[in-house]
């Protein structure tokens, strides 16, 4: 490597260190502000012309928001409709009520898997808490589960929600990586799902059955009652927690969840089966664009679930507005990441990383996973981990096949999940919801997410070898 290449790599290492320092120090910079500040510093240090820096920031931030940002907004509103109309509650209860006590963790993982397709980790867990508390309280009364029934049921839910959040589009993290690496969305979804299933099994029901007897976890009774209602005289939940939306049919609810994913997959299938002049291909390519697919899923849910539930039109509008407020911070982080990535490309640092990696012969999947893991752990943001790792590795993905690029998206997403600890919001949500000590939350939540991370990487590596 030349001296200039080494200089650019040193600038990149310093930028990552400063980014971590700004977010974690006493200054407590918001990740968006930190990303924008570091981006300007990188551009100046790398010798990018001053008159071009603002252009890089604007094009990087605007470009990624134009696709991922709008898609994320529709996803947030779709998730809120599913929750507010009672659709997610119906899906979860339908799955769990068909199970026996030994198969409950598997069915809970299935419920979380379906609900987790359009929802963020934190939102999905909050939606599932009434079900987890209600069923766990019944199991606690029967004494058929060794250890904590709450851990027994929460573990597969956490595993499924975190796996989908990090590894499967249309979640924002994977979509950012798809956009930044120019990956095929349909292939990435298929690969993500293939990697997700065994990962959820190992980190969910399997690990949950092992860890539950070793943790004595009892959530605050008042919190449990808030989610499930007061207990009846025989000790079972009063079960009055079902939200409004009793007019919603389960079939419509399942369809609303799957519409965006199916449209995206049909686009990939059309590109494989039909030639470029086919009208069918043109139609499916249009409807399979992430923005269009998420809009279609949202509109379907709005009419099939929202207006058919007990929610008034005004209540629906207020709920949708609140859902957008909830993702504003994530949108800004994604914008900052887009600016950072554009600066890395325009300043030549991306090419320097490509040169260094090719010289060291490092497996790019492992490199992507490791970068996302370290950045996520250091900054407390999985989104920061994904957007920064994507920007660093984008030049390396250009020469790979569609499958290899899709696997890189999964590896980066898996890396962003691991070592989820005290500087992550999800850690505290799990800890406080289930009344865990710091050690218990580490043995459950942090361990689950790290198992998911490692299994996701191993699955990506296995598929890359098989291909």
C-alpha positions, 0 to 999 in steps of 0.5 A: 500500500502507498503512503497516501493509502495509509494516511486515509486509513489512519484518518478512518480509524481516527474518525471511528474513534472520535465518533465513539468518543462523541457519542459515549463521552460526557458530551453525549452527542446525538448520533446524528450530530456526531456523524455529521461532525465527523463527516466534515472532519474526515472530508477536511483531513482527507483533502476533499475540496472545501466547496464540495464538502456540503454537496457530499453531505447533502447528497449522501443524507438526501439520497438515503432518506429518499429511499430508506427514509420514506420506506421506514415512515410507511413501515412505522405507520403500518406497525402502529396500525397493526398494533392499534387495531388489535391485529397483532394481538389476534395473530399472537393469541391465535398462534399461542392458543394452539400450542401446548406447554412444551411447544409454547416457546416455539409458538411464541417465536412464531408469533414474534417472527410474524409480528417482527416483520414490520415492527422495530424490536422495541415496539414488537416487544411492547406489543407482545408483553401482554401475551407474554405476561398473561401466558407466563402467569398461567404457567407460573400457577401450574408449576409446569415450567422449571425456573422463570416462565417469564424468561421461558417465553421472553427468550424466543420473543427477543430472539425472533424480534432482534433477528428480524430487526437486524437481518431481514428487510424491510427493517431499516438497518438491512434496507440501509445496507441494501441501498448502500451496497446495491444489493438485490432486495429480493435475494437479500430477503430470501437469504435473510430469512434462511439465515434467520430461522435456525438462528431464532431456534438456537437463540430462542427456544433452545437457549430459553429452555436452558437459561430459564431454570437458572434465572429467578425473574419476577416482573413487578406485579403492578406492571403485569396487572397493567398489561394483563389486568387483575388476576381472578380469584383462582390466580389466572389473569382476568384477560381483559387486555385485548385492545380495541379492534375485535372486528379485525379478522386474523386473515386480514391481519396476516395479509397486512403483515405479509403484503410488503414482503411478498411484493418485494419477493415477487419483484425478484422472481419476475426479474429471474423469470421474465425478460426486460420487455415483459409487461408483467416484469415491469408491473412487478418491478414497480410494485416491488420497489420498497417504497411502493411495497410499503405504501401498498401494505400500509394502505391495505392495513388502513382500509382492512384493519384501521377503518374496520376496527373500533378506532375512529378516523381521528384516532387513527390519524393521531396514532399514525402521527405519533408513530412518525414522531417515534422514528424521527431520531432513527431517520436522522441517524440514517441521514447522518450515516448517508452523509458519512458514507458519501464522504468516505466515497468522495474522499477516496477512503473507500478505495483505500479500505478496498485496497487494504482488505484485498492485500490482507485477504480478510473474509469480507463477511467477517470484516463486515460483521466485526465492524458493525459489532464494534461500532454498535457496541461502542456507540449504543446504536445498531443503526450507527453500526450498520450505516458506518460499516456499510459505508466502509465496505461499499467498495468491496461489495461492488465486485461480488455476486448478488448472493455474496452482496446479500450475504454481506448485508446479513453479516453486517446486520448480524454484527449490529445485534451482538453485545447489546448492553447498557448503552442500548435502549433495548437492554433497558426495556427488557431489564425493566419490563421483567424486573431483572437485575443487571446480571440477569439482563446480561445473561438473558438479553445480552446473551440472546442478542450475541447468540443471534449475532454469532449464529447469523454470521455462521449461517452467512458463512455457510451459505457463502461456502455452499454457493 
